[in-house]
Amino acid sequence: MRRVFGCGAVMAMVLGGCGDDSSGTSSEASDSSGGTDASASASTTMTTTNGSMSADDSSTGTASTTASESSGETTTTADDGADTTTSSADGTTTTGGSDSSTTGAVTAEGTESDSDTDTGDVCRGKGMAPEIEFSYIWIANSTEGTVSKINTFTGVEEGRYQSSPENGPFPIGDGPSRTSVNLLGDVAVANRNGGVTKFAADIEDCIDTNANGMIDTSTGPLDVLPWGEDECMLWHHATPAAAAFNEGPRPIAWEAAVDPITCVPDLNPRLWFGYYEFSTNTAFFERVDGDTGVTLDGVDVQWSGLNWGPYGGAVNADGDFWVMGWQVGPTVRIDSDTLTVDVAGAVPNDWFYGLALDQQGEPWVGGLQLHHYDTQAGAWESFPMQSTNYRGLQIDTLGRAFIASNSPCGLAVFDTVAEQVIDDLVPLPGCFTPVGVSIDVEGYVWVVDEGGWAYKVDPDNYNVELQVDGLVNPYTYSDMTGAGLALQIMPM
């Protein structure tokens, strides 16, 4: 049975991997471009181009079979080898998955309350009182080639999964980093060398492919099944073979739609992701069917010419895909309906790293400073703060941005509504290299540290409620819990 979020739910978040593309402290996050006048607004002009739609829609497939499709020919030269959408193969191991765990799903139990008579949108913070069923944060173990499913209530890791068939230490192996969680609680993992893989959060949504009457799946960090044997892996979408690891997929984000009457999310959301061909300086973006992984649309965009290309991504309430480039940008928005590409320039004398959208769907980006792109003015705003070298960030329902800081090490907090600093630096015990931030269903802030752990932090008093250890070079700073998507679709 598919479990979904109800009206007015604070979506359970599952921390996903976006991060530094090297092990340890990243040279990408170094203060390499000098200072910046943080108080000045960097005026940029949003230009519009037409994205090249080139995906082959003829491919077919289901979660329980293997499907082949074109990876999408583009207007520039790319390694367009056949993409494959592969289901989990037969295998026997242990059963697992606890129904009491988390992935951010809720059941919409209760009575429908008042609706927004001005907009008719009863799901934006109104409607039914949900019952939280489970909540997970998904963190990529980058150098191990796995992704961890962690219960946000207990901090217990309830599953660890091989993230792609390209197993092995990164950069030779798959190198999972960004994770994105949809409103149903399922996760998609972007592997910097190994394509995109979808996993079910709820064991009831896993598929008994070997027909042995049970679901063979991981039960924890010491129980990782070989590739193709975990039946909670629903599909894998290969991307063109990378000649170098900086060409693999990084930005990834689910779309979402909610029925305006029932507040029930779309049971088959689409998924965006992007990758980069350095030799032709071209970014390729694909939108795939969420149930099968089959390509639906393709867009290609000329990029910055720097290593790693498209770096972080998020989807707004309209389904538009916002993508930020590493260091000097660009920042682009791909229109969900027309696939038109809007391009914004970068902030002078700074570099980009992490990206999140606020409740209005506007981008906030970390770098040497914190930056906001005002879509109405078509300009960047920059905000002075004590720290530098900001990495991943996430914004909660109160408009507070929680930002991973590397210099000094800790967590910064900024009010995106009042546009003022709340706390320049929240110290974290044993802080090493925090890279990613997410928010769980209870509103707690999760900080992923490359040292091998994740913190669960009270957003009001900054107490560390628990620390999850045993992670392997965790490098995740995307929408790991679904909080970012929930903020767009069903904000409180």
N, C-alpha and C positions, 0 to 999 in steps of 0.2 A: 504494500500500500504506500503510495507516495504521500509524504507529509509535507505540508506547505505552511508558510507564514500566514497569519491572519491579519486583520486590519489593526493598525496602530501598534504593531509589534515592534519592539526594539530588537532588530534582527540580531541573531547570534552571529558573532564574527568568527572567522577562522583565519588566523594569521597566515599570509601567503608570502612567497619568496620573491623578493625583488632585491637585487642587491649588487654589491660590488663584484666585479667579474674577475677577481683574483682571490686566492686564499689569504687570510690574515687581513691586516689593515690595508685598505685599497689605495693604490697610487691614484686611482681615478678620483678619490675624494680629497686629494691633497689640495692645499691652498696654492694652486699653480698660476692663477691669473691675477694675483694682486688684490688690492682692496677695491671697494666700490663705494660710491656715494649712496649710502642706503636710504637717505632721506629723499632722494630725487626720484621722480617717476620717469621710467624709460619709455618714451613714446614710441610705439610701433604701429605699423599699419597692417591690418589683417588683409592679406591678399587671398583671392580665391582662384583655384584651378580645378580642372576636372580630373578626378582620379580615373585611372585606366581600369575598367572592369574586364577581367580576363579569365575568370575562373570557369572551369568546365562544369556545367550543372548536370551533366548526364550521368554522373556516377551514382550508384545506389549502394545501400548497405544498411545493416542494422547492428545493434549492439552485440548481437550474438553470432554474427558472421563476419567475414572479411570482405572489405570493399576496396576497390582501387579507383582512384580518380586522378585527373590531372591536377598538379599542384598550382596550375594557373600560369599561362603564358602572359608575359607582360610586354610593355612597350620597349623595355630594355632587355639586354641579354642576361639570362639567369640560368642557373642549373635547375632545369625544370623536370627533374626526374620524377617518377610516379610517386605520388603520395599514397600511403596506404592507411586505411582505417581498420585496425585490427582489434578484435575482441580478445578477451583472456582465453587462453587455451586450456585444455583438460589438465587436471592436476589434482592430487590428493594431498592434503595436509590437515592442519587443525581447523576446527571451526572457531569462530570468534565474533567479536562485535557485541557490545552491550547496549541494549535498548535504553539504558539509563544514562548513556553518555551524551556527547554534545556534537552538534554540527550547526547549530543555529536554526533548527526547524521548530516550528510551533504548530499546534492545532488550534483552529479558530473556534473555540468553544465560548459560548456566552451569547448575549443578546445584542443586537445591533442598536447603537445609540444614535445621538444626533449626527446629522450630516452637515457638510459645509454648503450652505444654501447659496453662497456667493459663487463658488466654482463648481459645485456638484461633485467634487472629488472627495468622497467619503473616506478614502483610505489614507489621506495625508494627516496622520495623527489622530484619527477619529474612528469610530466604528466598534468592532467587536473586541472584547478582552481576550487575548490569546493565552493558551496554556503552553508554556515552553516545554518542548519535548526533548531536545538535545542541543548542545552547543559545542562546536569544535574549533580549534585553531589549527591550521595546516602549515607546518614549517618545513622548508626544504633543507635537507642535510646535503649541502652542495657537493662536497668532495666525495661523499659516500654514494651519491646517486640515488638517494631515497627521499621520501617525504613522510613526515610524522603527523599523525592525527592525535591531537591532545585535547582531552576533556577540559574545558575552561572552568568548570566548577571545581574539579578536584585536582587538576594539574597532572592527571595520570595519562600517559601515552598509551592509547588503546589500539594503535595499529601503526605499522611502518611498512612502506611499500616501495618496491623498485619503480623508479619513475619513468624509465624508458628502456628499450632493448639495448641501447648503447651503454651497457654497464661498464663501470671503471672510473678511476680517479679523474676528476676534471683537471685540465682542459681536454684530456684525451677522451674521457667518458662523457656521460650525458650532461652533467652539470645543472641539475634543477635549481631554479631560483624563484621566480615569481609564481605565486599561486593566486587563484581567483575563485571565490565562492559565490554561487548563485543563491537565489531566494529559496531554493529547495534544499540547500545545504550541501549540494555536490560541489566538488572541487575540480578545477582544471589546472594542471601543472605545466609551466613552460620550462623546457630543458634547453639550455643554451647550446647543446650539441645534439639533442635527440628528439626534437619535435614536441608535440603537446599531448598530454594524457589526461583522461577523465577518470575520477574515482567516485564511487557512491559513498556517502557518509553513513546512511542507514543500511544495515545488513538486509533489510527487507527489499531494498532496491538492487542488491547484488544478484548475479545470474548464475544458477547452478549449471554451468556449461558441461560438466562431465556427468551430469545426471546421477550423482551418487546420493541424492536426497538431502544434501546439506551444502552450506556455503563454505568453501575452503578459502580462508582469508587470514591475514595476520592478526595476532592478538596483542602485539606489543613490539618493542624495539629489538628483542632477542628472537623474534619469530618473523623474519622477512622471507617471503616465498620467492622462488626464482621467477624471472620475468615470464608472464603468460600463465602462471598458475594461480594467481590471486584473483578470485572471482568477483571482487569488488572493483577491479579495473574494468571499466566499461568499454573504452576504446582508446586507441592511440592513433594520432594523425602525424605522419612523418612530414617534415619540411625538407626542402632541397638540401642535399649533402653539403656540409660546410667545409670549405678548404681551410678555414681557420675558425677558431671557436668564437670569434667576435661576430660571426654571421648568423648565429642561431637565434631562435625566438626569445624575446624578453617581455615586451609589454603584452599583457593579456587581461581581458575583462569580459565578463558576461553582460549581455543585455538583460533587461527585465521589463515586463509589462504586467499590470495588475488590473483585473476586471473592476471597473468603477462601481459596480453594484455589490458584487460578492467579496471584493478585495482579495480574491484568490489569484496568486501569481500564475503566469503562463507556465504550463507544465512542460514545455519544450522551448526554453529560451535559446537564443543564438549566442555564439561566442566569437569575440574578436581577438586576434593576436597579430603580432608583427615581427619581422626579422629583416636582416640586412645583408646585402651583398657589397662588401667593401670595394671590390675591384671595379664595380660600375657605379658606386656611390648611390645605390638605389635601395629604398626601403620598400618592402613588400608587406601588404596587410591582407589577411584573409578573414572572412566571416564564415563560420561553419555551423551546420546543424548540430544543436546541442545533444540530440539523442544518438546521432551516428558519427559525428565528426566529419561528415562529407562537406566539401567546400561549396558555399552558396555564392559568394561574391569575392572579388579580388580588386585591390587598388594598389598602384605603385606610385611612389613619391620620391623625387630627387632629394637627397639628404645633405648632411653637413660636411661629409668627407672625413669625419673622425671615426676612430675605432668605436665599436659597440653600437653605433647608430641609434635607432629607436630604443628607448630605455625604460620608460614607465608609461602606464596607460590606465585610463578609467573611463567609464561610460556614464553619461548623464541620464536624466529622466526621459529624454527623447530618444535614447539609444545611440546618440552620437558618440564616437570614439575619440577621446582626447588622448594624444600621445606626445610625450616629451622626449627630446633627444638628449643624449649624454653631453654634458658640458655646454656647448654653445647652441644647443637646440638643433633644429627648430622645434616649436610647439605647433602641432597641427590638430585640426578637428575634422573628422570624416563624418559627413552627414549620413545618418542612418538610412534615409529614404533615397536620396539622390546620389550618394557616394561622392559628392563634391568635397574637395579638400580645401579648407581654409588654413592659411599659414600665417603664424605670428613670428616676429623676429625674437631674438634673444635679448637678455638684459646685458648692457655693456659692462665689461670688467667683472664678470662673474661667471659661474658655471652652474648648470642644472644637475640635480641628482634625483630626489624623490618627488612624487606628484600625488596630490589628492584633490578631490573636488569638494567644495563646500555645499551647503544645503541649497544654494541657488545654482549649483552646477558649474561654478567658476573655479578655474585651476589655482592651486597654491603649490609652490615649488620650493624645495630646499636647495641650498647651495652654500656659498659663503655667507649669505644672508637669507632671509625668508622673503619670497616674492609672491605677488598676487596678480593675475591677469584680469583686468577689468574688461569684460566683454562689451560693455556699453561704450566705454571710452576708447577701446582698442589700444590700451596701453598697460604696461607693467608698472606696478607699485612695489617699492622695496622698503623693508622695515628694519631699522637698526636694532640689533640685539647683542648681548654680551658675547655669546659664543660664536664660533664659526664652524665651517665644515658640517653642515646639516645634511642628514641622509633622508631616510624614509619618514613619512608623517601620516597622520590620520586625524580627521575632524569629527568631533562627537555632535550629539543633537543640540548641545548648548552653544555650538560654534567654537569650542575650544580646540585648537590645533596642538596636538602632542607630537613633538619632533625629536628624532634621534640626533644627539649632538656628539661629535667626535673630538671637539677641541673647545673647551674641556669635555671630558667624558660624562655623559648623563642624558637628561631629558629636559627639553625646553617646552614651555607652554605659552601659547599666544591666543588672544581673543580675536577671532576673525571678524566678529560683528562690530566690536568697538574699535578694532584695529589698534590694539595696544598689548604690550607684554604683560603676561600674568606672572610668569616666573622665568627668569633667564636661565637658571640651571637647577634642576632637581637631581641631586646625587643618587647614584645607584650603587649598592654594595658590591664591590668586586668588579666594577664596570671595566670592560676591556675595549670592545668596539661595537657599540650598538648600531644596528643597520636598519631595522624595520620596526614599525609601530602599527598596532591594530587595536581594536576595541571589541570587547565581548558583549554578550547579550545582557549582562548585568551592568554594563557601563565601565567595567574595569579596563585599564590600559595595559596592553601587552607590548613588551619591548624585547625584540630578538637581538641577542648579542653574539657576535661571531666567536666569542670565547668558548661557546659550547652550551649556552643556556638561554632561557627566556624568563623574564620577570613579569609578574602580574601585579600591577600597581593601582592603588586606590586613586581615582582622579581628583579627589578633593583634598586629602591630607598627604598624599604621596607615599603612604606606607606600602612597603613591598609585602603583599599578601602571601605570595608563594613564589618559588623559583623552580623551574623545570630544568633539570640537568640531563646530561647524557646525549645531547645533540652533537652532530658532527659538522663543524664549520657551517652553522646555520646561516643562511644568507637569503633572507626573505623580507621584502618590504612593500609588497603589494597588498591587495585587499584580502588578507588571509582569513578573515572571518565572515565576510559578507557585509561588514558594517558600512563600508563606503557605498556599496550599491543600495543598501537599505536606506541610507540617508537621502539618496536621490529619489527613490520610489515611494517610500512610506515613512517620511520623517515624522517625529513626534511634535 
